[in-house]
Amino acid sequence: EGWGITYNPNTEELIVSDGSNILHFWDPDDFKVQQEGTAISSLRTVSVTRQNGSPAMKLNELEFWRGRILANVWYQDVILVIHPETGVVEKEYGTYCRMFADVRRDLTFPALT
């Protein structure tokens, strides 16, 4: 699960996640379908790598802010700050952060693993 889309006004590209660790960069003026399938052709892609070296899976809810991509990880209390050219996660904000200190989970909706 998990996907997101945001816009980089500097490069005029849409940045899209598909639930994997890959970010796709699309031309918003050209949504041509590839010959071999139904996928939209990406201008480029980057693999996102977390600070511990693992792939950043389930990227979700993307935002572009101050030249970086912000993404949460599907059903985790973590926000990643991603360099759009390299895919390197430069900072991770997680449950140890005060940002989540007062957040309470809805116990009627069980956590997905």
Helices and strands as residue ranges (DSSP letters): E 4-8, E 13-17, E 22-26, E 44-47, E 59-65, E 68-73, E 79-82, E 89-93, G 98-100
